[in-house]
Amino acid sequence: MQTITHVIQDSLGIHARPAGLLVKTAAGFASDIRLTAKGKTVSLKSILGLMTLGLKQGDRMDITLDGPDEAEAAQALTAVLP
C-alpha cells in the first residue's frame, strides 16, 4: 500500500479538466485507488465522487493505492496532480 499526500496548487482547484485527467489516469490501473480529503474518502476512479468533494487551492488530499500495479499508478498520478 502506498500513499501520496498533495496540496492543490492550481488556483482553480480541481475542476472538470483536472478531475477528468485524474480519473482517466486512475482507471488505467487495476489497483484500488482512493482519495481522502475534507474528512471524506472516494474512489479516484469515479469522477462524480471526486467532483463532490469541491477541492480548492490549498486543500490537502491523500491518495491511497493498494494493488498489483500501485507503484506504476503512484508514478502516473503524481505526474498529473494539479
N, C-alpha and C positions, 0 to 999 in steps of 0.2 A: 504494500500500500504506500502510495506517495501523496504528498500534499503540496500544493502550490499556494502561496499567500501573495496576494496582489492588491495594490491600492490603485484605483482607477485614476488615470491621468487625463484622459480625454475630457475636455471642458463640457462636452455634451453628455457625458456619462455613457451608459450602454443603451443606445437607441437601436433601431431596427437593423441597420447595416452591420455594426459590430456584433450584435446578438446573432444575426444570421450566420456570420462567419464563424463565431464560436461554436454554434450548434452544428453547423456543417462539418467543422473540423472534428468535434467530439463524436459525431455519428459515424465517422470513418473508422472507429476503433471498437474492438469487442469488449474492452474493459468497461466496468461500471464507473461512470464519471458524474460526480455530484458537486454542486456549487452551494456553499453556505455563505449567507450574508444577511445582515439585519435580523438575525435570530431564526432564519428560515433556511431550509435545505430543499433544493430542487434538482432534478436531473438536468445535466447540461446538454442532454440530447433532446430537450423539449424547449422550443422557442417560447411557447406560451408561459411555461414555468419561469424561464429566465426574465421575460418581459414584466411579469407580475411583481418582480422584486423592485422595480423602479430604481435601479442603481445609478447614482450620480457621481460626479467628480469628487474624489476624496474618500469614497466608500471603500471599505476593506472587504475582500472576498477570499474565501478559502476554497480551492478546488481539490477534491479528494478523488484519487484514481485507484482502482483496485481491479486487477485482471492480468491476463497474459501479455498484453501489449502496453502496460501502463507507462513504461519508460518512454516509448516512442510517442504515446499520446501526450505525456507531460511536455516533451520537447516541442511537439507541434502546437499545443495550446499556448505555451509560453511565447512562441513566435507571433501569435495573433492577438495577444491580450492588449486591450486599449489603454 
